[in-house]
Amino acid sequence: MKKLTKTVDVIKICPEQLGGLPTPRLPAEYKNGRVIDSSGTDLTREFEQGAEAVLEIAKRNNIKLVILKQRSPSCGCGQLKMLDGTVVKGDGVTANILKKNGIKVKSEEDL
């Protein structure tokens, strides 16, 4: 019997960078539809712009599955880490927009 293997192309991107934010940056949390960093700065616009850019890249490249960083305010899928260190159920900004557009998301912990 012949073993089948799949070839996978990987596109490495960071939604926050695509939204114009630097790396490194202050910790942030996604709560009540807003992304606020530890200094109190509202970064919602930048996170949303980055999520939209990821969605466009996914659509343009016919991507069906995206692997995201768990507990991130952008990429968390199923879990989000809050500024006080607690972990709550929920999806980050990018995970939300991808799911709403029919793209399957998993965390790196699911691999």
PyRosetta script that sets phi, psi and omega in degrees:
from pyrosetta import init, pose_from_sequence

init()
pose = pose_from_sequence("MKKLTKTVDVIKICPEQLGGLPTPRLPAEYKNGRVIDSSGTDLTREFEQGAEAVLEIAKRNNIKLVILKQRSPSCGCGQLKMLDGTVVKGDGVTANILKKNGIKVKSEEDL")
pose.set_psi(1, 136.5)
pose.set_omega(1, -179.5)
pose.set_phi(2, -88.6)
pose.set_psi(2, 129.9)
pose.set_omega(2, 179.4)
pose.set_phi(3, -83.8)
pose.set_psi(3, 129.5)
pose.set_omega(3, 178.1)
pose.set_phi(4, -91.5)
pose.set_psi(4, 138.5)
pose.set_omega(4, 175.0)
pose.set_phi(5, -125.3)
pose.set_psi(5, 150.7)
pose.set_omega(5, 178.4)
pose.set_phi(6, -108.5)
pose.set_psi(6, 144.7)
pose.set_omega(6, 172.7)
pose.set_phi(7, -98.6)
pose.set_psi(7, 134.1)
pose.set_omega(7, -178.6)
pose.set_phi(8, -121.7)
pose.set_psi(8, 128.1)
pose.set_omega(8, 173.7)
pose.set_phi(9, -93.6)
pose.set_psi(9, 137.4)
pose.set_omega(9, -178.2)
pose.set_phi(10, -116.4)
pose.set_psi(10, 132.1)
pose.set_omega(10, 173.8)
pose.set_phi(11, -116.1)
pose.set_psi(11, 113.6)
pose.set_omega(11, -179.1)
pose.set_phi(12, -90.7)
pose.set_psi(12, 122.6)
pose.set_omega(12, 179.3)
pose.set_phi(13, -144.2)
pose.set_psi(13, 159.3)
pose.set_omega(13, 175.6)
pose.set_phi(14, -126.0)
pose.set_psi(14, 113.1)
pose.set_omega(14, -178.9)
pose.set_phi(15, -56.0)
pose.set_psi(15, -39.1)
pose.set_omega(15, -178.7)
pose.set_phi(16, -63.6)
pose.set_psi(16, -41.3)
pose.set_omega(16, 177.3)
pose.set_phi(17, -65.3)
pose.set_psi(17, -40.5)
pose.set_omega(17, 177.7)
pose.set_phi(18, -63.7)
pose.set_psi(18, -25.2)
pose.set_omega(18, 176.7)
pose.set_phi(19, -85.5)
pose.set_psi(19, 0.4)
pose.set_omega(19, 175.6)
pose.set_phi(20, 98.1)
pose.set_psi(20, 7.2)
pose.set_omega(20, -179.2)
pose.set_phi(21, -89.1)
pose.set_psi(21, 151.1)
pose.set_omega(21, 179.7)
pose.set_phi(22, -81.9)
pose.set_psi(22, 166.7)
pose.set_omega(22, 170.6)
pose.set_phi(23, -128.1)
pose.set_psi(23, 126.3)
pose.set_omega(23, 0.3)
pose.set_phi(24, -76.8)
pose.set_psi(24, 168.6)
pose.set_omega(24, 177.3)
pose.set_phi(25, -143.2)
pose.set_psi(25, 166.3)
pose.set_omega(25, 179.8)
pose.set_phi(26, -65.9)
pose.set_psi(26, 150.5)
pose.set_omega(26, 174.6)
pose.set_phi(27, -59.0)
pose.set_psi(27, 150.2)
pose.set_omega(27, 180.0)
pose.set_phi(28, -142.6)
pose.set_psi(28, 162.8)
pose.set_omega(28, 175.0)
pose.set_phi(29, -132.8)
pose.set_psi(29, 152.4)
pose.set_omega(29, 178.1)
pose.set_phi(30, -108.0)
pose.set_psi(30, 114.1)
pose.set_omega(30, -175.1)
pose.set_phi(31, -148.9)
pose.set_psi(31, 132.7)
pose.set_omega(31, 178.5)
pose.set_phi(32, 54.9)
pose.set_psi(32, 38.3)
pose.set_omega(32, 176.4)
pose.set_phi(33, 77.2)
pose.set_psi(33, 8.4)
pose.set_omega(33, -178.9)
pose.set_phi(34, -125.9)
pose.set_psi(34, 149.0)
pose.set_omega(34, 173.3)
pose.set_phi(35, -111.7)
pose.set_psi(35, 118.3)
pose.set_omega(35, -178.0)
pose.set_phi(36, -124.4)
pose.set_psi(36, 131.7)
pose.set_omega(36, 178.9)
pose.set_phi(37, -87.8)
pose.set_psi(37, 177.2)
pose.set_omega(37, -173.8)
pose.set_phi(38, -67.2)
pose.set_psi(38, -13.4)
pose.set_omega(38, 175.8)
pose.set_phi(39, -92.6)
pose.set_psi(39, -3.6)
pose.set_omega(39, -179.3)
pose.set_phi(40, 94.1)
pose.set_psi(40, 2.8)
pose.set_omega(40, 180.0)
pose.set_phi(41, -75.5)
pose.set_psi(41, 132.7)
pose.set_omega(41, 178.1)
pose.set_phi(42, -83.0)
pose.set_psi(42, 116.5)
pose.set_omega(42, -178.7)
pose.set_phi(43, -110.0)
pose.set_psi(43, 15.8)
pose.set_omega(43, -175.6)
pose.set_phi(44, -55.3)
pose.set_psi(44, -47.0)
pose.set_omega(44, -177.6)
pose.set_phi(45, -58.0)
pose.set_psi(45, -46.1)
pose.set_omega(45, -178.8)
pose.set_phi(46, -65.9)
pose.set_psi(46, -41.0)
pose.set_omega(46, 178.2)
pose.set_phi(47, -65.1)
pose.set_psi(47, -40.1)
pose.set_omega(47, 178.2)
pose.set_phi(48, -67.3)
pose.set_psi(48, -40.6)
pose.set_omega(48, 177.3)
pose.set_phi(49, -62.0)
pose.set_psi(49, -42.3)
pose.set_omega(49, 178.1)
pose.set_phi(50, -64.2)
pose.set_psi(50, -40.8)
pose.set_omega(50, 178.6)
pose.set_phi(51, -63.6)
pose.set_psi(51, -42.2)
pose.set_omega(51, 177.6)
pose.set_phi(52, -62.7)
pose.set_psi(52, -38.9)
pose.set_omega(52, 178.8)
pose.set_phi(53, -65.3)
pose.set_psi(53, -40.9)
pose.set_omega(53, 177.5)
pose.set_phi(54, -63.0)
pose.set_psi(54, -43.8)
pose.set_omega(54, 178.4)
pose.set_phi(55, -59.0)
pose.set_psi(55, -44.0)
pose.set_omega(55, 179.9)
pose.set_phi(56, -62.7)
pose.set_psi(56, -42.7)
pose.set_omega(56, 177.7)
pose.set_phi(57, -62.4)
pose.set_psi(57, -43.8)
pose.set_omega(57, 179.4)
pose.set_phi(58, -61.8)
pose.set_psi(58, -44.8)
pose.set_omega(58, 179.6)
pose.set_phi(59, -64.9)
pose.set_psi(59, -45.3)
pose.set_omega(59, -177.3)
pose.set_phi(60, -62.6)
pose.set_psi(60, -30.3)
pose.set_omega(60, -177.6)
pose.set_phi(61, -104.0)
pose.set_psi(61, 10.1)
pose.set_omega(61, 177.9)
pose.set_phi(62, 54.0)
pose.set_psi(62, 43.5)
pose.set_omega(62, -177.9)
pose.set_phi(63, -81.0)
pose.set_psi(63, 133.4)
pose.set_omega(63, -178.4)
pose.set_phi(64, -105.9)
pose.set_psi(64, -21.5)
pose.set_omega(64, -177.3)
pose.set_phi(65, -138.4)
pose.set_psi(65, 133.5)
pose.set_omega(65, 177.6)
pose.set_phi(66, -124.7)
pose.set_psi(66, 132.3)
pose.set_omega(66, 176.5)
pose.set_phi(67, -98.5)
pose.set_psi(67, 125.0)
pose.set_omega(67, -175.7)
pose.set_phi(68, -120.8)
pose.set_psi(68, 160.0)
pose.set_omega(68, 179.6)
pose.set_phi(69, -80.5)
pose.set_psi(69, 117.3)
pose.set_omega(69, -177.0)
pose.set_phi(70, -62.0)
pose.set_psi(70, 143.5)
pose.set_omega(70, 175.2)
pose.set_phi(71, 74.2)
pose.set_psi(71, 2.4)
pose.set_omega(71, 177.0)
pose.set_phi(72, -75.7)
pose.set_psi(72, 146.3)
pose.set_omega(72, 176.6)
pose.set_phi(73, -66.0)
pose.set_psi(73, -16.6)
pose.set_omega(73, 176.8)
pose.set_phi(74, -98.8)
pose.set_psi(74, -50.8)
pose.set_omega(74, -169.2)
pose.set_phi(75, -102.1)
pose.set_psi(75, -8.7)
pose.set_omega(75, -177.7)
pose.set_phi(76, -54.4)
pose.set_psi(76, 132.2)
pose.set_omega(76, 177.6)
pose.set_phi(77, -127.4)
pose.set_psi(77, 99.5)
pose.set_omega(77, -178.4)
pose.set_phi(78, 101.8)
pose.set_psi(78, -25.1)
pose.set_omega(78, 180.0)
pose.set_phi(79, -141.1)
pose.set_psi(79, 140.0)
pose.set_omega(79, 176.3)
pose.set_phi(80, -129.7)
pose.set_psi(80, 137.9)
pose.set_omega(80, 176.3)
pose.set_phi(81, -95.8)
pose.set_psi(81, 128.4)
pose.set_omega(81, 179.5)
pose.set_phi(82, -89.7)
pose.set_psi(82, 164.4)
pose.set_omega(82, -178.2)
pose.set_phi(83, -60.6)
pose.set_psi(83, -27.7)
pose.set_omega(83, 179.1)
pose.set_phi(84, -82.4)
pose.set_psi(84, 2.5)
pose.set_omega(84, 177.3)
pose.set_phi(85, 94.3)
pose.set_psi(85, -11.7)
pose.set_omega(85, 178.3)
pose.set_phi(86, -71.5)
pose.set_psi(86, 154.1)
pose.set_omega(86, 177.2)
pose.set_phi(87, -113.2)
pose.set_psi(87, 129.1)
pose.set_omega(87, -178.7)
pose.set_phi(88, -122.9)
pose.set_psi(88, 161.3)
pose.set_omega(88, 175.9)
pose.set_phi(89, -73.1)
pose.set_psi(89, 142.7)
pose.set_omega(89, 176.5)
pose.set_phi(90, 151.4)
pose.set_psi(90, 171.3)
pose.set_omega(90, 177.9)
pose.set_phi(91, -116.7)
pose.set_psi(91, 146.9)
pose.set_omega(91, 176.5)
pose.set_phi(92, -76.6)
pose.set_psi(92, 176.8)
pose.set_omega(92, -175.8)
pose.set_phi(93, -58.3)
pose.set_psi(93, -49.3)
pose.set_omega(93, -178.6)
pose.set_phi(94, -69.1)
pose.set_psi(94, -43.9)
pose.set_omega(94, 178.1)
pose.set_phi(95, -57.5)
pose.set_psi(95, -43.4)
pose.set_omega(95, 179.2)
pose.set_phi(96, -58.3)
pose.set_psi(96, -50.2)
pose.set_omega(96, -174.8)
pose.set_phi(97, -68.0)
pose.set_psi(97, -36.3)
pose.set_omega(97, 178.3)
pose.set_phi(98, -65.7)
pose.set_psi(98, -46.7)
pose.set_omega(98, 179.3)
pose.set_phi(99, -60.5)
pose.set_psi(99, -42.8)
pose.set_omega(99, 179.9)
pose.set_phi(100, -62.0)
pose.set_psi(100, -22.3)
pose.set_omega(100, -179.6)
pose.set_phi(101, -103.9)
pose.set_psi(101, 18.3)
pose.set_omega(101, 172.3)
pose.set_phi(102, 78.5)
pose.set_psi(102, 15.7)
pose.set_omega(102, 178.9)
pose.set_phi(103, -98.6)
pose.set_psi(103, 129.4)
pose.set_omega(103, -178.4)
pose.set_phi(104, -73.2)
pose.set_psi(104, 135.2)
pose.set_omega(104, 177.2)
pose.set_phi(105, -123.6)
pose.set_psi(105, 144.2)
pose.set_omega(105, 175.3)
pose.set_phi(106, -138.3)
pose.set_psi(106, 160.1)
pose.set_omega(106, 174.8)
pose.set_phi(107, -94.4)
pose.set_psi(107, 164.5)
pose.set_omega(107, 177.3)
pose.set_phi(108, -63.2)
pose.set_psi(108, -22.1)
pose.set_omega(108, 178.5)
pose.set_phi(109, -74.5)
pose.set_psi(109, -15.7)
pose.set_omega(109, 178.8)
pose.set_phi(110, -81.8)
pose.set_psi(110, -12.2)
pose.set_omega(110, -176.5)
pose.set_phi(111, -77.3)
pose.dump_pdb("model.pdb")
